[in-house]
Amino acid sequence: MPFEQPTDHYDEKVFSIDEQLCALLKQRKEISNNDPGFPPHKNISNWAQRFGLYEDLLNTVFGTLRNDEEFRPRVEPKKFRRHITYRFPLFQKLNKKHFLFNFSRNIM
């Protein structure tokens, strides 16, 4: 399902900052070799206090950055038909001493 922009409002005065944020995200990803981990709680706490932000906001931001593979577009084949199964029952009997074994197998 495609992302729907929550509002039409955008303050163009923040455009250059948003662009810098994107550049910093790319730089962070490259430096960490796409495995940044998660900052320790004391760092998050210090940054929240220093920059006047909420700790929960920073936890959410860094948590999302940690799982950025979740946002990779999923590719589905065209004309893909789901839930088609073919069943070929295979029966086999084996008589071993005084026991009769019955084997069956469904191939899907």
N, C-alpha and C positions, 0 to 999 in steps of 0.2 A: 504494500500500500504506500503510495507516494506521500511525502511529507506535506502537510498543509500549514502554511504560514499562519500563526495564531492571530496576527493583526496586520493591517496595511500600514500602520504607523512605523516610520523609520526616520530618526533624526540624522540627517546627512552630516551633521557636525561630528559625528563619531565614526564616520567612514574610515578615516586614516587610522584611527585606533583599532578598529575591527580588522583592518588589513594587517596591522602590526601583530595583532593577536594570532592571526592565521599564520604569519611568517614565524612567530615564536613557537607555535604548535608544531609546525613542520621541523623547525630546528631541534626542538625537544625530542621529537620522534627519531630524527637522524642520529643525534648524539647518544641516545639510549639504545640504539639499534632496535627500536620498536619494542623495548621491554623496560619501561620506566619504573615499574614498581609503584609504590605508594609512599608519599612523604610521611615521616613520623608525626605523631600527634602534636608533639611540642612545636614542630615547624608550622603546622597548620594553625595552631593556636597563636603563635607569634605573628604570622602573616595576617591573620584575621584582625588582631589588635592593631598591628602596624598600619594596615591599609583600610581599616574601618569596614571590614567585611564580616559576614557571618561564617562561623566555622562549618555549619551544615552546608552552606553554599560551596565552600572550598572542598569539603569532603565529596560533594556531588560532582564537582568539576574534575577533581583528580580521579575519582572512581570511574567516571565516564571515559577519561583519557586512558585509563588503564585497560579498558575493554573496548578499544576502538575497532577491533576486528568484528565486533557485533554489528557495526554499521556498514560493513562492506556490502555492496549490492549483491543480491543473490541472483544467479542466472538460472532461469528455467528454460528447458528446451521448448521450442515452438511445436505446436501440434502434439503435445505430450498428453497421453491418455492415462489417467490415474485409475487405480483399483481394478485393473484387468488381471485376472488370475487364470491360469490354466492348470487344471488338476489332472494328473496322470497317476492313478493309483497303481501301485506295483505290489503284487502279492507274491509271497514266496513261502513255501513250507519246507521245514527241515525236520526230518525224523532222525533223532539221535537216541540210541538205546531205547529207553521206555518213555521218552518225552517227545512231544510234538510241538515244535515251535512255529508260530505264525508271524511273519514279518509283513508289515505294510508300510508304505512310504508315500507321502503326497509331495509332489514337486510343484512349487509355485514360482 
